[in-house]
């Protein structure tokens, strides 16, 4: 099952493209959740929302909606995975207000953070049992057998990532679920993805996960509404292949 959505929903240039002109911004989440079944929340990375905010997102979305949340940069970029117990505990003290809406937690590492398998292992050990964690390293030194083994032992997914319609990470399967972030395509208008690129990613998902295990796919190419168009296009291609995929607007 592919769960497709975008990285965030509050973009001003989506007005008139995705959000009707007369729809107030305070109703955008409801509009989005009627059309997609999942979203990745990026703003938690910059400033961790209060527990009440997570609770409001739960109340404003349908029961089948899933919210993936990006871990606070305090843990990844300031502490750089050191002393992870307090940042992880504080994160879950707030994010658990999502209840059943809480999906995977994304741990995106700084691009200048070199491999430290012991620190990653100690960090993953702090996460509550049953929580899905995806890790997005961004320094090439992480691509080692030791990194892969820690992810597998901890049941954490290596976040597959794309830039310019090309994978920038190994295509390791390390968990019972997958996680893919698409940052920038090569099609026009920029930063759109072409149909061939989207089809190639579906090929990789099928080869790695089949059609049963959940794979979370988020488009992070938000300028100009590209993420909405591409998420819808991916869903359309998947349906034509008779793959299971969550709801998305018709492209």
C-alpha positions as CSV (number, residue, x, y, z in Angstrom):
1,X,0.0,0.0,0.0
2,X,1.4,3.4,-1.0
3,X,0.4,6.4,1.1
4,X,1.0,9.5,-0.9
5,X,0.9,13.1,0.2
6,X,3.0,16.3,0.4
7,X,5.5,17.7,2.8
8,X,3.3,20.3,4.4
9,X,0.0,21.9,3.3
10,X,0.4,25.7,4.2
11,X,1.9,27.2,1.1
12,X,0.5,30.6,-0.1
13,X,1.1,29.9,-3.8
14,X,-1.2,26.9,-3.5
15,X,-4.1,29.3,-3.3
16,X,-6.1,29.3,-6.5
17,X,-4.1,26.2,-7.6
18,X,-5.3,23.8,-4.9
19,X,-7.2,25.9,-2.4
20,X,-10.2,27.9,-3.6
21,X,-9.7,31.6,-3.5
22,X,-12.4,32.2,-0.9
23,X,-11.3,29.4,1.5
24,X,-9.8,30.8,4.6
25,X,-6.4,29.5,5.6
26,X,-7.7,28.1,8.8
27,X,-9.7,25.6,6.8
28,X,-6.9,24.5,4.5
29,X,-6.1,21.3,6.5
30,X,-9.6,20.1,6.2
31,X,-9.6,20.7,2.5
32,X,-6.3,18.9,2.2
33,X,-7.4,15.9,4.3
34,X,-10.4,15.4,2.2
35,X,-8.2,14.9,-0.9
36,X,-5.1,13.2,0.6
37,X,-4.9,10.6,3.3
38,X,-1.5,11.7,4.7
39,X,0.8,14.6,5.1
40,X,4.4,15.2,6.3
41,X,4.7,18.0,8.9
42,X,8.0,19.8,8.3
43,X,7.5,22.8,10.6
44,X,8.0,20.6,13.7
45,X,11.6,20.5,12.6
46,X,12.0,24.3,13.1
47,X,9.8,24.7,16.1
48,X,8.1,21.8,17.9
49,X,4.4,22.6,18.2
50,X,2.6,22.5,21.5
51,X,0.6,19.4,22.4
52,X,-2.6,21.3,21.9
53,X,-1.6,21.9,18.2
54,X,-1.1,18.2,17.6
55,X,-4.5,17.6,19.3
56,X,-6.2,20.1,17.0
57,X,-4.7,18.4,13.9
58,X,-6.2,15.1,15.2
59,X,-9.6,16.7,15.7
60,X,-9.6,18.4,12.3
61,X,-8.8,15.4,10.2
62,X,-10.7,12.1,9.4
63,X,-10.0,8.9,11.2
64,X,-8.0,7.4,8.3
65,X,-5.7,10.4,8.1
66,X,-2.0,9.9,8.8
67,X,0.5,12.6,9.9
68,X,4.2,11.9,9.5
69,X,6.2,14.3,11.7
70,X,9.8,15.5,11.2
71,X,11.8,15.4,14.4
72,X,13.0,18.7,15.9
73,X,16.3,19.9,14.7
74,X,17.3,20.4,18.3
75,X,18.1,16.7,18.4
76,X,19.5,16.3,14.9
77,X,21.2,19.6,14.1
78,X,22.0,21.2,17.5
79,X,22.6,18.1,19.7
80,X,23.8,16.2,16.6
81,X,22.3,12.9,18.1
82,X,24.1,13.5,21.5
83,X,22.1,12.9,24.7
84,X,18.9,12.0,22.8
85,X,16.7,10.9,25.7
86,X,15.3,14.4,26.6
87,X,14.6,15.6,23.1
88,X,12.9,12.4,22.1
89,X,10.8,12.3,25.3
90,X,9.8,15.9,24.8
91,X,8.8,15.3,21.2
92,X,6.6,12.4,22.1
93,X,5.1,14.2,25.0
94,X,3.6,16.5,22.5
95,X,3.2,14.4,19.3
96,X,1.3,11.6,21.0
97,X,-1.7,14.0,21.1
98,X,-2.2,13.0,17.5
99,X,-3.4,9.6,18.8
100,X,-4.0,7.2,16.0
101,X,-3.2,9.9,13.4
102,X,0.5,9.7,14.3
103,X,2.5,8.1,11.5
104,X,6.2,7.7,11.0
105,X,8.7,10.1,12.6
106,X,11.4,11.4,10.2
107,X,14.9,11.8,11.5
108,X,16.7,14.0,8.9
109,X,20.4,14.3,9.7
110,X,22.5,17.4,8.8
111,X,24.4,17.2,5.5
112,X,27.7,17.8,7.4
113,X,27.1,15.1,10.0
114,X,29.4,12.2,9.3
115,X,28.7,8.6,10.1
116,X,28.3,7.8,13.8
117,X,26.6,4.5,14.1
118,X,26.8,4.3,17.9
119,X,25.1,7.7,18.2
120,X,22.4,6.7,15.7
121,X,21.8,3.4,17.6
122,X,21.6,5.2,20.9
123,X,19.1,7.6,19.5
124,X,16.9,5.0,17.9
125,X,16.9,3.1,21.2
126,X,15.0,6.1,22.8
127,X,12.0,5.8,20.5
128,X,8.9,4.0,22.0
129,X,8.3,0.5,20.8
130,X,5.9,0.4,17.8
131,X,6.7,3.9,16.5
132,X,7.8,3.9,12.9
133,X,11.0,5.8,12.4
134,X,12.6,6.8,9.1
135,X,16.2,8.1,9.0
136,X,17.4,10.4,6.2
137,X,21.2,10.6,6.4
138,X,22.7,13.2,4.0
139,X,26.4,12.5,4.1
140,X,27.9,9.8,2.0
141,X,29.9,8.4,4.9
142,X,26.7,6.8,6.2
143,X,26.4,4.3,3.4
144,X,28.0,1.4,5.2
145,X,27.1,-2.1,6.2
146,X,27.1,-1.0,9.9
147,X,24.6,1.7,9.3
148,X,22.3,-0.7,7.4
149,X,22.6,-3.3,10.2
150,X,21.6,-0.8,12.9
151,X,18.6,0.3,10.9
152,X,17.5,-3.3,10.4
153,X,18.0,-4.2,14.1
154,X,16.1,-1.2,15.3
155,X,13.3,-1.6,12.6
156,X,13.9,1.9,11.3
157,X,13.5,2.6,7.6
158,X,16.2,4.2,5.5
159,X,14.5,7.2,3.9
160,X,14.9,6.9,0.2
161,X,15.4,10.4,-1.3
162,X,15.3,11.8,-4.8
163,X,16.7,15.0,-6.2
164,X,16.6,15.9,-9.9
165,X,14.7,12.7,-10.6
166,X,17.6,10.5,-9.3
167,X,18.0,8.5,-6.1
168,X,20.5,10.2,-3.7
169,X,20.5,7.3,-1.2
170,X,21.0,3.6,-1.4
171,X,17.7,1.7,-2.0
172,X,18.1,-0.4,1.1
173,X,15.0,-2.0,2.6
174,X,15.7,-2.0,6.4
175,X,12.2,-2.1,7.9
176,X,8.7,-3.5,7.4
177,X,7.7,-0.1,5.8
178,X,9.2,2.3,3.3
179,X,9.6,6.0,3.2
180,X,10.4,8.1,0.2
181,X,10.9,11.9,-0.2
182,X,11.0,13.6,-3.6
183,X,12.7,16.9,-3.3
184,X,13.1,18.2,-6.9
185,X,12.2,16.9,-10.4
186,X,13.7,17.7,-13.8
187,X,10.5,18.3,-15.7
188,X,9.1,21.7,-16.7
189,X,7.9,23.9,-15.1
190,X,10.5,23.5,-12.3
191,X,10.5,21.6,-9.9
192,X,8.0,19.1,-11.5
193,X,8.6,15.4,-12.0
194,X,8.0,13.8,-15.4
195,X,5.8,10.7,-15.8
196,X,8.9,8.5,-16.6
197,X,10.5,9.5,-13.3
198,X,7.4,8.8,-11.4
199,X,7.0,5.5,-13.1
200,X,10.6,4.6,-12.2
201,X,9.9,5.3,-8.6
202,X,6.9,3.0,-8.6
203,X,9.1,0.3,-10.2
204,X,11.5,0.7,-7.3
205,X,8.7,0.6,-4.7
206,X,7.2,-2.5,-6.2
207,X,10.6,-4.3,-6.4
208,X,11.5,-3.4,-2.8
209,X,8.1,-3.7,-1.0
210,X,5.6,-5.3,-3.3
211,X,2.0,-4.2,-2.9
212,X,1.2,-5.0,0.7
213,X,3.7,-3.3,3.0
214,X,3.1,0.4,3.6
215,X,5.3,2.9,1.7
216,X,5.0,6.5,2.6
217,X,5.7,8.9,-0.3
218,X,5.9,12.6,0.2
219,X,6.5,15.3,-2.4
220,X,8.7,18.1,-1.1
221,X,8.8,20.1,-4.3
222,X,6.1,22.6,-3.1
223,X,6.8,25.7,-5.3
224,X,4.0,26.5,-7.7
225,X,1.9,23.6,-6.5
226,X,4.2,21.1,-8.1
227,X,3.9,18.7,-5.2
228,X,0.1,18.5,-5.5
229,X,0.3,17.9,-9.3
230,X,3.0,15.2,-9.0
231,X,1.4,13.4,-6.0
232,X,-1.8,13.2,-8.0
233,X,0.1,12.0,-11.1
234,X,1.9,9.3,-9.1
235,X,-1.5,8.1,-7.8
236,X,-3.0,8.0,-11.2
237,X,-0.1,5.9,-12.6
238,X,-0.3,3.6,-9.6
239,X,-4.0,3.0,-10.1
240,X,-3.5,2.2,-13.8
241,X,-1.0,-0.4,-12.6
242,X,-3.7,-1.7,-10.1
243,X,-1.4,-0.8,-7.2
244,X,-3.0,0.0,-3.8
245,X,-2.7,3.7,-3.1
246,X,-4.4,6.2,-0.9
247,X,-6.7,8.9,-2.2
248,X,-5.4,11.8,-4.2
249,X,-7.1,14.3,-6.6
250,X,-7.3,13.4,-10.2
251,X,-4.3,14.9,-12.0
